[in-house]
Amino acid sequence: EVISGLMGKGMPEDIARREIKAFVSYWTEPTKSGSKQRWETEPTFEISRRLATWFRNYDKFNKPNKGKIAFIS
């Protein structure tokens, strides 16, 4: 569903899949003690908002050679 939504906003499927995988990998990283995952240490964690922020920052961290690509506003 998320990938379909991103593709509907113009993101290529391979990039959408890669970024979702990176998002999950980042937020499920265990803490140093190994007792929790990164998302569990946040005071609030709403997946839809975190995903929106992740993809809003896509251009900042993945600078394309020609212009910006905005997938989620």
N, CA, C and O atoms as a Tripos MOL2 file, in Angstrom:
@<TRIPOS>MOLECULE
protein
  292   291    73     0     0
PROTEIN
NO_CHARGES

@<TRIPOS>ATOM
      1 N           0.8260   -1.1910    0.0000 N.3       1 GLU1
      2 CA          0.0000    0.0000    0.0000 C.3       1 GLU1
      3 C           0.8750    1.2610    0.0000 C.2       1 GLU1
      4 O           0.6190    2.2030   -0.7510 O.2       1 GLU1
      5 N           1.8950    1.2670    0.8390 N.am      2 VAL2
      6 CA          2.7950    2.4260    0.9130 C.3       2 VAL2
      7 C           3.5380    2.5890   -0.4060 C.2       2 VAL2
      8 O           3.6560    3.6990   -0.9250 O.2       2 VAL2
      9 N           4.0320    1.4960   -0.9380 N.am      3 ILE3
     10 CA          4.7800    1.5530   -2.2020 C.3       3 ILE3
     11 C           3.8700    2.0380   -3.3210 C.2       3 ILE3
     12 O           4.2820    2.8590   -4.1400 O.2       3 ILE3
     13 N           2.6410    1.5420   -3.3650 N.am      4 SER4
     14 CA          1.6910    1.9990   -4.3850 C.3       4 SER4
     15 C           1.4320    3.5000   -4.2580 C.2       4 SER4
     16 O           1.3630    4.2100   -5.2620 O.2       4 SER4
     17 N           1.2910    3.9770   -3.0260 N.am      5 GLY5
     18 CA          1.0750    5.4030   -2.8010 C.3       5 GLY5
     19 C           2.2470    6.2440   -3.2790 C.2       5 GLY5
     20 O           2.0580    7.3000   -3.8840 O.2       5 GLY5
     21 N           3.4540    5.7750   -3.0050 N.am      6 LEU6
     22 CA          4.6470    6.5000   -3.4500 C.3       6 LEU6
     23 C           4.7550    6.4930   -4.9720 C.2       6 LEU6
     24 O           5.1140    7.5000   -5.5830 O.2       6 LEU6
     25 N           4.4400    5.3490   -5.5760 N.am      7 MET7
     26 CA          4.4740    5.2660   -7.0390 C.3       7 MET7
     27 C           3.4270    6.1980   -7.6470 C.2       7 MET7
     28 O           3.6540    6.7850   -8.7050 O.2       7 MET7
     29 N           2.2820    6.3310   -6.9770 N.am      8 GLY8
     30 CA          1.2400    7.2430   -7.4360 C.3       8 GLY8
     31 C           1.6810    8.6990   -7.4010 C.2       8 GLY8
     32 O           1.1410    9.5340   -8.1270 O.2       8 GLY8
     33 N           2.6660    9.0040   -6.5560 N.am      9 LYS9
     34 CA          3.2090   10.3640   -6.4650 C.3       9 LYS9
     35 C           4.4260   10.5490   -7.3730 C.2       9 LYS9
     36 O           5.0690   11.5980   -7.3560 O.2       9 LYS9
     37 N           4.7360    9.5120   -8.1710 N.am     10 GLY10
     38 CA          5.8000    9.6480   -9.1580 C.3      10 GLY10
     39 C           7.1250    9.0160   -8.7900 C.2      10 GLY10
     40 O           8.0910    9.1580   -9.5390 O.2      10 GLY10
     41 N           7.2100    8.3270   -7.6730 N.am     11 MET11
     42 CA          8.4740    7.6920   -7.2910 C.3      11 MET11
     43 C           8.5890    6.3420   -7.9890 C.2      11 MET11
     44 O           7.6440    5.5540   -7.9660 O.2      11 MET11
     45 N           9.7240    6.0690   -8.6030 N.am     12 PRO12
     46 CA          9.9240    4.7600   -9.2290 C.3      12 PRO12
     47 C           9.8500    3.6410   -8.1820 C.2      12 PRO12
     48 O          10.2760    3.8180   -7.0410 O.2      12 PRO12
     49 N           9.3070    2.4980   -8.5840 N.am     13 GLU13
     50 CA          9.0970    1.3840   -7.6520 C.3      13 GLU13
     51 C          10.3830    0.9310   -6.9750 C.2      13 GLU13
     52 O          10.3780    0.6470   -5.7770 O.2      13 GLU13
     53 N          11.4820    0.8580   -7.7180 N.am     14 ASP14
     54 CA         12.7370    0.3810   -7.1180 C.3      14 ASP14
     55 C          13.2310    1.3230   -6.0140 C.2      14 ASP14
     56 O          13.7550    0.8610   -5.0000 O.2      14 ASP14
     57 N          13.0710    2.6210   -6.2000 N.am     15 ILE15
     58 CA         13.4800    3.5870   -5.1760 C.3      15 ILE15
     59 C          12.5420    3.4970   -3.9740 C.2      15 ILE15
     60 O          12.9950    3.5330   -2.8300 O.2      15 ILE15
     61 N          11.2370    3.3800   -4.2270 N.am     16 ALA16
     62 CA         10.2690    3.2590   -3.1340 C.3      16 ALA16
     63 C          10.5860    2.0350   -2.2840 C.2      16 ALA16
     64 O          10.5990    2.1260   -1.0570 O.2      16 ALA16
     65 N          10.8380    0.9040   -2.9090 N.am     17 ARG17
     66 CA         11.1590   -0.3200   -2.1660 C.3      17 ARG17
     67 C          12.4580   -0.1720   -1.3760 C.2      17 ARG17
     68 O          12.5400   -0.5920   -0.2220 O.2      17 ARG17
     69 N          13.4640    0.4220   -1.9970 N.am     18 ARG18
     70 CA         14.7570    0.6070   -1.3270 C.3      18 ARG18
     71 C          14.6230    1.5180   -0.1160 C.2      18 ARG18
     72 O          15.1980    1.2350    0.9350 O.2      18 ARG18
     73 N          13.8780    2.6000   -0.2460 N.am     19 GLU19
     74 CA         13.7320    3.5540    0.8460 C.3      19 GLU19
     75 C          12.8820    2.9910    1.9820 C.2      19 GLU19
     76 O          13.1580    3.2650    3.1500 O.2      19 GLU19
     77 N          11.8580    2.2120    1.6610 N.am     20 ILE20
     78 CA         11.0590    1.5700    2.7120 C.3      20 ILE20
     79 C          11.9380    0.5930    3.4810 C.2      20 ILE20
     80 O          11.8640    0.5190    4.7080 O.2      20 ILE20
     81 N          12.7650   -0.1530    2.7650 N.am     21 LYS21
     82 CA         13.6760   -1.0950    3.4140 C.3      21 LYS21
     83 C          14.6720   -0.3490    4.3070 C.2      21 LYS21
     84 O          14.9740   -0.8010    5.4110 O.2      21 LYS21
     85 N          15.1820    0.7890    3.8320 N.am     22 ALA22
     86 CA         16.1160    1.6020    4.6250 C.3      22 ALA22
     87 C          15.4230    2.1740    5.8600 C.2      22 ALA22
     88 O          16.0150    2.2160    6.9380 O.2      22 ALA22
     89 N          14.1700    2.6150    5.7100 N.am     23 PHE23
     90 CA         13.3850    3.1460    6.8190 C.3      23 PHE23
     91 C          13.2180    2.0880    7.9110 C.2      23 PHE23
     92 O          13.4550    2.3530    9.0900 O.2      23 PHE23
     93 N          12.8100    0.8990    7.5060 N.am     24 VAL24
     94 CA         12.6070   -0.1840    8.4770 C.3      24 VAL24
     95 C          13.9250   -0.5550    9.1390 C.2      24 VAL24
     96 O          13.9760   -0.7640   10.3510 O.2      24 VAL24
     97 N          14.9760   -0.6380    8.3610 N.am     25 SER25
     98 CA         16.2860   -0.9830    8.9050 C.3      25 SER25
     99 C          16.7390    0.0520    9.9330 C.2      25 SER25
    100 O          17.2410   -0.3080   10.9980 O.2      25 SER25
    101 N          16.5650    1.3170    9.6210 N.am     26 TYR26
    102 CA         16.9770    2.3990   10.5260 C.3      26 TYR26
    103 C          16.2000    2.3410   11.8410 C.2      26 TYR26
    104 O          16.7950    2.3670   12.9180 O.2      26 TYR26
    105 N          14.8780    2.2630   11.7540 N.am     27 TRP27
    106 CA         14.0490    2.3490   12.9580 C.3      27 TRP27
    107 C          14.0090    1.0680   13.7740 C.2      27 TRP27
    108 O          13.5950    1.0970   14.9330 O.2      27 TRP27
    109 N          14.4260   -0.0500   13.2060 N.am     28 THR28
    110 CA         14.4390   -1.2960   13.9750 C.3      28 THR28
    111 C          15.8400   -1.6540   14.4740 C.2      28 THR28
    112 O          16.0560   -2.7450   15.0030 O.2      28 THR28
    113 N          16.7740   -0.7460   14.3050 N.am     29 GLU29
    114 CA         18.1290   -0.9670   14.8170 C.3      29 GLU29
    115 C          18.0670   -1.1020   16.3430 C.2      29 GLU29
    116 O          17.4220   -0.2970   17.0150 O.2      29 GLU29
    117 N          18.7410   -2.1260   16.8860 N.am     30 PRO30
    118 CA         18.7230   -2.2850   18.3470 C.3      30 PRO30
    119 C          19.5580   -1.2090   19.0400 C.2      30 PRO30
    120 O          20.5230   -0.6920   18.4760 O.2      30 PRO30
    121 N          19.1690   -0.8840   20.2660 N.am     31 THR31
    122 CA         19.9490    0.0550   21.0750 C.3      31 THR31
    123 C          21.2470   -0.6310   21.5030 C.2      31 THR31
    124 O          21.4280   -1.8280   21.2830 O.2      31 THR31
    125 N          22.1300    0.1260   22.1070 N.am     32 LYS32
    126 CA         23.4110   -0.4460   22.5450 C.3      32 LYS32
    127 C          23.2230   -1.6240   23.4920 C.2      32 LYS32
    128 O          23.9650   -2.6050   23.4290 O.2      32 LYS32
    129 N          22.2300   -1.5230   24.3640 N.am     33 SER33
    130 CA         21.9870   -2.6190   25.3190 C.3      33 SER33
    131 C          21.2810   -3.7970   24.6510 C.2      33 SER33
    132 O          21.2960   -4.9120   25.1720 O.2      33 SER33
    133 N          20.6630   -3.5470   23.4960 N.am     34 GLY34
    134 CA         19.9690   -4.6030   22.7750 C.3      34 GLY34
    135 C          18.5860   -4.9110   23.3180 C.2      34 GLY34
    136 O          17.9260   -5.8360   22.8450 O.2      34 GLY34
    137 N          18.1410   -4.1480   24.3050 N.am     35 SER35
    138 CA         16.8470   -4.4250   24.9200 C.3      35 SER35
    139 C          15.6650   -3.7850   24.1780 C.2      35 SER35
    140 O          14.5200   -4.2010   24.3550 O.2      35 SER35
    141 N          15.9450   -2.7810   23.3530 N.am     36 LYS36
    142 CA         14.8970   -2.0880   22.6050 C.3      36 LYS36
    143 C          15.3820   -1.7860   21.1930 C.2      36 LYS36
    144 O          16.5680   -1.8860   20.8810 O.2      36 LYS36
    145 N          14.4220   -1.4150   20.3540 N.am     37 GLN37
    146 CA         14.7520   -0.9310   19.0220 C.3      37 GLN37
    147 C          14.6640    0.5850   19.0380 C.2      37 GLN37
    148 O          14.0490    1.1690   19.9300 O.2      37 GLN37
    149 N          15.2810    1.2200   18.0500 N.am     38 ARG38
    150 CA         15.3510    2.6910   18.0030 C.3      38 ARG38
    151 C          13.9740    3.3380   18.1560 C.2      38 ARG38
    152 O          13.8290    4.3090   18.8990 O.2      38 ARG38
    153 N          12.9750    2.8170   17.4690 N.am     39 TRP39
    154 CA         11.6470    3.4330   17.5210 C.3      39 TRP39
    155 C          11.0580    3.3840   18.9300 C.2      39 TRP39
    156 O          10.2630    4.2510   19.2950 O.2      39 TRP39
    157 N          11.4300    2.3930   19.7190 N.am     40 GLU40
    158 CA         10.8830    2.2610   21.0660 C.3      40 GLU40
    159 C          11.4480    3.2940   22.0420 C.2      40 GLU40
    160 O          10.8960    3.4970   23.1230 O.2      40 GLU40
    161 N          12.5290    3.9310   21.6670 N.am     41 THR41
    162 CA         13.1400    4.9320   22.5460 C.3      41 THR41
    163 C          12.5760    6.3360   22.3100 C.2      41 THR41
    164 O          12.8910    7.2630   23.0560 O.2      41 THR41
    165 N          11.7570    6.4920   21.2910 N.am     42 GLU42
    166 CA         11.1630    7.7950   20.9820 C.3      42 GLU42
    167 C           9.9510    8.0510   21.8750 C.2      42 GLU42
    168 O           9.1760    7.1320   22.1410 O.2      42 GLU42
    169 N           9.7790    9.3000   22.3430 N.am     43 PRO43
    170 CA          8.6140    9.6070   23.1810 C.3      43 PRO43
    171 C           7.2970    9.3770   22.4300 C.2      43 PRO43
    172 O           6.3180    8.9180   23.0190 O.2      43 PRO43
    173 N           7.2760    9.6940   21.1410 N.am     44 THR44
    174 CA          6.1140    9.4110   20.2900 C.3      44 THR44
    175 C           6.6270    8.8420   18.9820 C.2      44 THR44
    176 O           7.7050    9.2120   18.5150 O.2      44 THR44
    177 N           5.8600    7.9490   18.3950 N.am     45 PHE45
    178 CA          6.2730    7.3560   17.1300 C.3      45 PHE45
    179 C           5.0320    6.9810   16.3380 C.2      45 PHE45
    180 O           4.3490    6.0040   16.6460 O.2      45 PHE45
    181 N           4.7540    7.7760   15.3110 N.am     46 GLU46
    182 CA          3.6340    7.5130   14.4230 C.3      46 GLU46
    183 C           4.2170    7.2310   13.0440 C.2      46 GLU46
    184 O           4.8240    8.1050   12.4250 O.2      46 GLU46
    185 N           4.0290    6.0170   12.5760 N.am     47 ILE47
    186 CA          4.6850    5.5700   11.3430 C.3      47 ILE47
    187 C           4.3780    6.4910   10.1730 C.2      47 ILE47
    188 O           5.2930    6.8570    9.4350 O.2      47 ILE47
    189 N           3.1310    6.8770    9.9800 N.am     48 SER48
    190 CA          2.7900    7.7080    8.8190 C.3      48 SER48
    191 C           3.5470    9.0350    8.8420 C.2      48 SER48
    192 O           4.0000    9.5100    7.8000 O.2      48 SER48
    193 N           3.6860    9.6320   10.0220 N.am     49 ARG49
    194 CA          4.4240   10.9010   10.1160 C.3      49 ARG49
    195 C           5.9210   10.6910    9.9100 C.2      49 ARG49
    196 O           6.5800   11.4950    9.2510 O.2      49 ARG49
    197 N           6.4510    9.6150   10.4730 N.am     50 ARG50
    198 CA          7.8800    9.3310   10.2860 C.3      50 ARG50
    199 C           8.1920    9.0490    8.8230 C.2      50 ARG50
    200 O           9.2160    9.4990    8.3100 O.2      50 ARG50
    201 N           7.3150    8.3050    8.1460 N.am     51 LEU51
    202 CA          7.5240    8.0330    6.7200 C.3      51 LEU51
    203 C           7.4510    9.3200    5.9030 C.2      51 LEU51
    204 O           8.2500    9.5250    4.9900 O.2      51 LEU51
    205 N           6.4960   10.1840    6.2290 N.am     52 ALA52
    206 CA          6.3720   11.4500    5.5090 C.3      52 ALA52
    207 C           7.6530   12.2700    5.6540 C.2      52 ALA52
    208 O           8.1390   12.8410    4.6780 O.2      52 ALA52
    209 N           8.1950   12.3280    6.8610 N.am     53 THR53
    210 CA          9.4420   13.0620    7.0900 C.3      53 THR53
    211 C          10.5890   12.4040    6.3300 C.2      53 THR53
    212 O          11.4010   13.0920    5.7110 O.2      53 THR53
    213 N          10.6580   11.0910    6.3740 N.am     54 TRP54
    214 CA         11.7180   10.3440    5.6840 C.3      54 TRP54
    215 C          11.7350   10.7080    4.1980 C.2      54 TRP54
    216 O          12.7900   10.9930    3.6320 O.2      54 TRP54
    217 N          10.5520   10.6960    3.5730 N.am     55 PHE55
    218 CA         10.5000   10.9720    2.1400 C.3      55 PHE55
    219 C          10.5920   12.4610    1.8220 C.2      55 PHE55
    220 O          11.0310   12.8180    0.7290 O.2      55 PHE55
    221 N          10.1920   13.3370    2.7370 N.am     56 ARG56
    222 CA         10.4230   14.7800    2.5270 C.3      56 ARG56
    223 C          11.9160   15.0650    2.5020 C.2      56 ARG56
    224 O          12.3690   15.9470    1.7720 O.2      56 ARG56
    225 N          12.6780   14.3290    3.2910 N.am     57 ASN57
    226 CA         14.1270   14.5200    3.3540 C.3      57 ASN57
    227 C          14.8810   13.7570    2.2650 C.2      57 ASN57
    228 O          16.1070   13.8380    2.1890 O.2      57 ASN57
    229 N          14.1690   13.0280    1.4360 N.am     58 TYR58
    230 CA         14.7960   12.2270    0.3920 C.3      58 TYR58
    231 C          15.7340   13.0660   -0.4720 C.2      58 TYR58
    232 O          16.8780   12.6740   -0.7010 O.2      58 TYR58
    233 N          15.2650   14.2100   -0.9510 N.am     59 ASP59
    234 CA         16.0920   15.0740   -1.8070 C.3      59 ASP59
    235 C          17.3400   15.5730   -1.0910 C.2      59 ASP59
    236 O          18.4110   15.6710   -1.6890 O.2      59 ASP59
    237 N          17.1940   15.8890    0.1900 N.am     60 LYS60
    238 CA         18.3180   16.4180    0.9550 C.3      60 LYS60
    239 C          19.4690   15.4090    1.0320 C.2      60 LYS60
    240 O          20.6390   15.7770    0.9340 O.2      60 LYS60
    241 N          19.1210   14.1530    1.2060 N.am     61 PHE61
    242 CA         20.1460   13.1340    1.3960 C.3      61 PHE61
    243 C          20.4930   12.3530    0.1360 C.2      61 PHE61
    244 O          21.4730   11.6070    0.1250 O.2      61 PHE61
    245 N          19.7110   12.5110   -0.9210 N.am     62 ASN62
    246 CA         19.9430   11.8110   -2.1850 C.3      62 ASN62
    247 C          19.8550   12.8140   -3.3230 C.2      62 ASN62
    248 O          18.9440   12.7570   -4.1490 O.2      62 ASN62
    249 N          20.8010   13.7220   -3.3560 N.am     63 LYS63
    250 CA         20.7530   14.8150   -4.3210 C.3      63 LYS63
    251 C          20.8700   14.2920   -5.7540 C.2      63 LYS63
    252 O          21.8920   13.7200   -6.1330 O.2      63 LYS63
    253 N          19.8050   14.4960   -6.5490 N.am     64 PRO64
    254 CA         19.8800   14.1090   -7.9580 C.3      64 PRO64
    255 C          20.7640   15.0990   -8.7230 C.2      64 PRO64
    256 O          20.9870   16.2230   -8.2740 O.2      64 PRO64
    257 N          21.2490   14.6750   -9.8540 N.am     65 ASN65
    258 CA         22.1330   15.5270  -10.6520 C.3      65 ASN65
    259 C          21.4010   16.7180  -11.2670 C.2      65 ASN65
    260 O          21.9910   17.7840  -11.4420 O.2      65 ASN65
    261 N          20.1280   16.5450  -11.5930 N.am     66 LYS66
    262 CA         19.3880   17.5990  -12.2680 C.3      66 LYS66
    263 C          18.1010   17.9140  -11.5160 C.2      66 LYS66
    264 O          17.1150   17.1890  -11.6480 O.2      66 LYS66
    265 N          18.0990   18.9630  -10.7450 N.am     67 GLY67
    266 CA         16.8890   19.4190  -10.0800 C.3      67 GLY67
    267 C          16.4270   18.5330   -8.9500 C.2      67 GLY67
    268 O          17.0030   17.4780   -8.6830 O.2      67 GLY67
    269 N          15.3750   18.9840   -8.2890 N.am     68 LYS68
    270 CA         14.8220   18.2440   -7.1670 C.3      68 LYS68
    271 C          13.6230   17.4290   -7.5950 C.2      68 LYS68
    272 O          12.9350   17.7630   -8.5590 O.2      68 LYS68
    273 N          13.3860   16.3570   -6.8640 N.am     69 ILE69
    274 CA         12.2130   15.5250   -7.0810 C.3      69 ILE69
    275 C          11.4390   15.5240   -5.7690 C.2      69 ILE69
    276 O          11.9540   15.0600   -4.7520 O.2      69 ILE69
    277 N          10.2290   16.0280   -5.7770 N.am     70 ALA70
    278 CA          9.4110   16.0530   -4.5480 C.3      70 ALA70
    279 C           8.3640   14.9770   -4.6450 C.2      70 ALA70
    280 O           7.5230   15.0050   -5.5440 O.2      70 ALA70
    281 N           8.4020   14.0230   -3.7280 N.am     71 PHE71
    282 CA          7.4550   12.9170   -3.7580 C.3      71 PHE71
    283 C           6.3250   13.0930   -2.7550 C.2      71 PHE71
    284 O           5.1940   12.6860   -3.0220 O.2      71 PHE71
    285 N           6.6130   13.6930   -1.6100 N.am     72 ILE72
    286 CA          5.5830   13.8990   -0.5930 C.3      72 ILE72
    287 C           5.7410   15.3290   -0.0810 C.2      72 ILE72
    288 O           6.8300   15.7540    0.3040 O.2      72 ILE72
    289 N           4.6470   16.0440   -0.0870 N.am     73 SER73
    290 CA          4.7110   17.4270    0.4000 C.3      73 SER73
    291 C           4.1680   17.5470    1.7820 C.2      73 SER73
    292 O           4.1460   18.6410    2.3450 O.2      73 SER73
@<TRIPOS>BOND
     1     1     2 1
     2     2     3 1
     3     3     4 2
     4     3     5 am
     5     5     6 1
     6     6     7 1
     7     7     8 2
     8     7     9 am
     9     9    10 1
    10    10    11 1
    11    11    12 2
    12    11    13 am
    13    13    14 1
    14    14    15 1
    15    15    16 2
    16    15    17 am
    17    17    18 1
    18    18    19 1
    19    19    20 2
    20    19    21 am
    21    21    22 1
    22    22    23 1
    23    23    24 2
    24    23    25 am
    25    25    26 1
    26    26    27 1
    27    27    28 2
    28    27    29 am
    29    29    30 1
    30    30    31 1
    31    31    32 2
    32    31    33 am
    33    33    34 1
    34    34    35 1
    35    35    36 2
    36    35    37 am
    37    37    38 1
    38    38    39 1
    39    39    40 2
    40    39    41 am
    41    41    42 1
    42    42    43 1
    43    43    44 2
    44    43    45 am
    45    45    46 1
    46    46    47 1
    47    47    48 2
    48    47    49 am
    49    49    50 1
    50    50    51 1
    51    51    52 2
    52    51    53 am
    53    53    54 1
    54    54    55 1
    55    55    56 2
    56    55    57 am
    57    57    58 1
    58    58    59 1
    59    59    60 2
    60    59    61 am
    61    61    62 1
    62    62    63 1
    63    63    64 2
    64    63    65 am
    65    65    66 1
    66    66    67 1
    67    67    68 2
    68    67    69 am
    69    69    70 1
    70    70    71 1
    71    71    72 2
    72    71    73 am
    73    73    74 1
    74    74    75 1
    75    75    76 2
    76    75    77 am
    77    77    78 1
    78    78    79 1
    79    79    80 2
    80    79    81 am
    81    81    82 1
    82    82    83 1
    83    83    84 2
    84    83    85 am
    85    85    86 1
    86    86    87 1
    87    87    88 2
    88    87    89 am
    89    89    90 1
    90    90    91 1
    91    91    92 2
    92    91    93 am
    93    93    94 1
    94    94    95 1
    95    95    96 2
    96    95    97 am
    97    97    98 1
    98    98    99 1
    99    99   100 2
   100    99   101 am
   101   101   102 1
   102   102   103 1
   103   103   104 2
   104   103   105 am
   105   105   106 1
   106   106   107 1
   107   107   108 2
   108   107   109 am
   109   109   110 1
   110   110   111 1
   111   111   112 2
   112   111   113 am
   113   113   114 1
   114   114   115 1
   115   115   116 2
   116   115   117 am
   117   117   118 1
   118   118   119 1
   119   119   120 2
   120   119   121 am
   121   121   122 1
   122   122   123 1
   123   123   124 2
   124   123   125 am
   125   125   126 1
   126   126   127 1
   127   127   128 2
   128   127   129 am
   129   129   130 1
   130   130   131 1
   131   131   132 2
   132   131   133 am
   133   133   134 1
   134   134   135 1
   135   135   136 2
   136   135   137 am
   137   137   138 1
   138   138   139 1
   139   139   140 2
   140   139   141 am
   141   141   142 1
   142   142   143 1
   143   143   144 2
   144   143   145 am
   145   145   146 1
   146   146   147 1
   147   147   148 2
   148   147   149 am
   149   149   150 1
   150   150   151 1
   151   151   152 2
   152   151   153 am
   153   153   154 1
   154   154   155 1
   155   155   156 2
   156   155   157 am
   157   157   158 1
   158   158   159 1
   159   159   160 2
   160   159   161 am
   161   161   162 1
   162   162   163 1
   163   163   164 2
   164   163   165 am
   165   165   166 1
   166   166   167 1
   167   167   168 2
   168   167   169 am
   169   169   170 1
   170   170   171 1
   171   171   172 2
   172   171   173 am
   173   173   174 1
   174   174   175 1
   175   175   176 2
   176   175   177 am
   177   177   178 1
   178   178   179 1
   179   179   180 2
   180   179   181 am
   181   181   182 1
   182   182   183 1
   183   183   184 2
   184   183   185 am
   185   185   186 1
   186   186   187 1
   187   187   188 2
   188   187   189 am
   189   189   190 1
   190   190   191 1
   191   191   192 2
   192   191   193 am
   193   193   194 1
   194   194   195 1
   195   195   196 2
   196   195   197 am
   197   197   198 1
   198   198   199 1
   199   199   200 2
   200   199   201 am
   201   201   202 1
   202   202   203 1
   203   203   204 2
   204   203   205 am
   205   205   206 1
   206   206   207 1
   207   207   208 2
   208   207   209 am
   209   209   210 1
   210   210   211 1
   211   211   212 2
   212   211   213 am
   213   213   214 1
   214   214   215 1
   215   215   216 2
   216   215   217 am
   217   217   218 1
   218   218   219 1
   219   219   220 2
   220   219   221 am
   221   221   222 1
   222   222   223 1
   223   223   224 2
   224   223   225 am
   225   225   226 1
   226   226   227 1
   227   227   228 2
   228   227   229 am
   229   229   230 1
   230   230   231 1
   231   231   232 2
   232   231   233 am
   233   233   234 1
   234   234   235 1
   235   235   236 2
   236   235   237 am
   237   237   238 1
   238   238   239 1
   239   239   240 2
   240   239   241 am
   241   241   242 1
   242   242   243 1
   243   243   244 2
   244   243   245 am
   245   245   246 1
   246   246   247 1
   247   247   248 2
   248   247   249 am
   249   249   250 1
   250   250   251 1
   251   251   252 2
   252   251   253 am
   253   253   254 1
   254   254   255 1
   255   255   256 2
   256   255   257 am
   257   257   258 1
   258   258   259 1
   259   259   260 2
   260   259   261 am
   261   261   262 1
   262   262   263 1
   263   263   264 2
   264   263   265 am
   265   265   266 1
   266   266   267 1
   267   267   268 2
   268   267   269 am
   269   269   270 1
   270   270   271 1
   271   271   272 2
   272   271   273 am
   273   273   274 1
   274   274   275 1
   275   275   276 2
   276   275   277 am
   277   277   278 1
   278   278   279 1
   279   279   280 2
   280   279   281 am
   281   281   282 1
   282   282   283 1
   283   283   284 2
   284   283   285 am
   285   285   286 1
   286   286   287 1
   287   287   288 2
   288   287   289 am
   289   289   290 1
   290   290   291 1
   291   291   292 2
@<TRIPOS>SUBSTRUCTURE
     1 GLU1         2 RESIDUE 1 A GLU
     2 VAL2         6 RESIDUE 1 A VAL
     3 ILE3        10 RESIDUE 1 A ILE
     4 SER4        14 RESIDUE 1 A SER
     5 GLY5        18 RESIDUE 1 A GLY
     6 LEU6        22 RESIDUE 1 A LEU
     7 MET7        26 RESIDUE 1 A MET
     8 GLY8        30 RESIDUE 1 A GLY
     9 LYS9        34 RESIDUE 1 A LYS
    10 GLY10       38 RESIDUE 1 A GLY
    11 MET11       42 RESIDUE 1 A MET
    12 PRO12       46 RESIDUE 1 A PRO
    13 GLU13       50 RESIDUE 1 A GLU
    14 ASP14       54 RESIDUE 1 A ASP
    15 ILE15       58 RESIDUE 1 A ILE
    16 ALA16       62 RESIDUE 1 A ALA
    17 ARG17       66 RESIDUE 1 A ARG
    18 ARG18       70 RESIDUE 1 A ARG
    19 GLU19       74 RESIDUE 1 A GLU
    20 ILE20       78 RESIDUE 1 A ILE
    21 LYS21       82 RESIDUE 1 A LYS
    22 ALA22       86 RESIDUE 1 A ALA
    23 PHE23       90 RESIDUE 1 A PHE
    24 VAL24       94 RESIDUE 1 A VAL
    25 SER25       98 RESIDUE 1 A SER
    26 TYR26      102 RESIDUE 1 A TYR
    27 TRP27      106 RESIDUE 1 A TRP
    28 THR28      110 RESIDUE 1 A THR
    29 GLU29      114 RESIDUE 1 A GLU
    30 PRO30      118 RESIDUE 1 A PRO
    31 THR31      122 RESIDUE 1 A THR
    32 LYS32      126 RESIDUE 1 A LYS
    33 SER33      130 RESIDUE 1 A SER
    34 GLY34      134 RESIDUE 1 A GLY
    35 SER35      138 RESIDUE 1 A SER
    36 LYS36      142 RESIDUE 1 A LYS
    37 GLN37      146 RESIDUE 1 A GLN
    38 ARG38      150 RESIDUE 1 A ARG
    39 TRP39      154 RESIDUE 1 A TRP
    40 GLU40      158 RESIDUE 1 A GLU
    41 THR41      162 RESIDUE 1 A THR
    42 GLU42      166 RESIDUE 1 A GLU
    43 PRO43      170 RESIDUE 1 A PRO
    44 THR44      174 RESIDUE 1 A THR
    45 PHE45      178 RESIDUE 1 A PHE
    46 GLU46      182 RESIDUE 1 A GLU
    47 ILE47      186 RESIDUE 1 A ILE
    48 SER48      190 RESIDUE 1 A SER
    49 ARG49      194 RESIDUE 1 A ARG
    50 ARG50      198 RESIDUE 1 A ARG
    51 LEU51      202 RESIDUE 1 A LEU
    52 ALA52      206 RESIDUE 1 A ALA
    53 THR53      210 RESIDUE 1 A THR
    54 TRP54      214 RESIDUE 1 A TRP
    55 PHE55      218 RESIDUE 1 A PHE
    56 ARG56      222 RESIDUE 1 A ARG
    57 ASN57      226 RESIDUE 1 A ASN
    58 TYR58      230 RESIDUE 1 A TYR
    59 ASP59      234 RESIDUE 1 A ASP
    60 LYS60      238 RESIDUE 1 A LYS
    61 PHE61      242 RESIDUE 1 A PHE
    62 ASN62      246 RESIDUE 1 A ASN
    63 LYS63      250 RESIDUE 1 A LYS
    64 PRO64      254 RESIDUE 1 A PRO
    65 ASN65      258 RESIDUE 1 A ASN
    66 LYS66      262 RESIDUE 1 A LYS
    67 GLY67      266 RESIDUE 1 A GLY
    68 LYS68      270 RESIDUE 1 A LYS
    69 ILE69      274 RESIDUE 1 A ILE
    70 ALA70      278 RESIDUE 1 A ALA
    71 PHE71      282 RESIDUE 1 A PHE
    72 ILE72      286 RESIDUE 1 A ILE
    73 SER73      290 RESIDUE 1 A SER
